[in-house]
């Protein structure tokens, strides 16, 4: 039976715990210094706390350790990995091949999407190198995923939701080039979300002040079964820098979707244990959303770009109907609340925002002093809600419960009574209450008391599957029954953590298989001697240093993207009606960068 994993982001312990409560089979979290999100790092102690919580549900904790390393960081990295393994971490997500040559504990290694996993031969190489899992490039189609799955045995993970990097992961140097902030070192400055002008060689501006490298967000919630059948077993939500409402909402959404699929099939089961009950209806447009795309999953280009804004626009709720001096009305079926955040694109395609100060009798009053005419609000404009006060308030409270099923047996023994427990994963425990047994005068009351007190599992991680009583009716106080139950539940919870079995995998060095390429340039991100040695041991003859170590000579590709500005703007060179010919450039206060286009493969490059 195939185990299906929902993998959610954890900015910290609190976020990770809520992701698990909302149905995550695993979470990924950054540690100090070595995660590709510099603003989402955590101490080993915090990670250990999250591991203890996760393992109660058979959920896993994976460590994002996916930066490239310099020589003077390797020993520190090895020490940190050992600490993380001792803390209970289940796997390490890495980009740097030098890590494979460290003296590692038997922690499974996942090849980060930063290793640019889109080529079958490279993926086979990574599988042979000992990687337990390959995190595939976001740009792959179902057909490509299916072919990779057919020709490998390694576990495959795919992104299904969240922000999209415009570049193939691991192949973007734009941030480092413009501001010395390396994406491969966890400190991307996101210049792709800035405004740019698109210019011709003579300086003529074709598009002015638009977010020409900004994409919509991925949403593959309707494609999960297709991905399962193509060979994906782990479904990853992006968002270690998103807020907790997003984590709860999106994790809950995908839990419901996957559970619905699993319930209809007898060849699938969730990786972790328990049932998740949500106290809200998930809606991906009610937390951060730039609009949605399935990206290139079905091989064709849908509308993937978000040129007008890189900000969240949320859900469309209606159109402007009437405008007065201090209020306006909408044609809408949505309920609007005080403090909702609304936004719209004015006639110049500039995103404007309004906070609802008061909603009364269908009239929306912004904060006093707001000049609606200056905002260029006009009749017929589409209005979006990017902050839903009521939905957010709901999510800020207790918005889910996750429980493990347990069966109880209450039985009399010569010394008194014993309570047995067996949870849904066949973990068995017991608790004894030694006492003199006194026959109850009221048989029905005694049995009713047994059932009532032993069934109260309250705030524990368990729910009662069934309770059996094998005892004559005796007088036992409510307090003694409660104490016996609490003792059993405490032991059962500890047992779940103690009985959790981590996968162990020790990398076995082998040189009898070759890397698919003989020469590696800066884009292979080799930043230390151990990484260089690794590739040379596998037949690579020439290895150039990483961009972060040495500026490459000659033509340098700062970005390799499946997104094509020409295609998005309708000026593709394959279009016979296109009149925009010749070289194109992106330009803003940061600099000027040439664009090149591989029309045969429909890809775009930013060139230094």
PyMOL commands that set and color helices and strands:
alter all, ss='L'
color gray80, all
select helices_A, chain A and resi 13-21+44-55+71-86+97-101+113-115+120-128+142-150+174-179+183-185+191-193+224-230+244-264+284-286+389-396+443-454+478-499+522-524+529-537+565-569
alter helices_A, ss='H'
color red, helices_A
select strands_A, chain A and resi 2-10+26-31+41-42+60-65+91-94+108-111+133-135+155-162+196-200+205-210+217-219+234-237+268-270+275-278+292-293+315-323+328-332+341-345+351-360+363-366+382-387+400-413+416-423+428-434+462-470+519-520+542-543+557-561+584-588+591-598+603-607
alter strands_A, ss='S'
color yellow, strands_A
deselect
rebuild
show_as cartoon
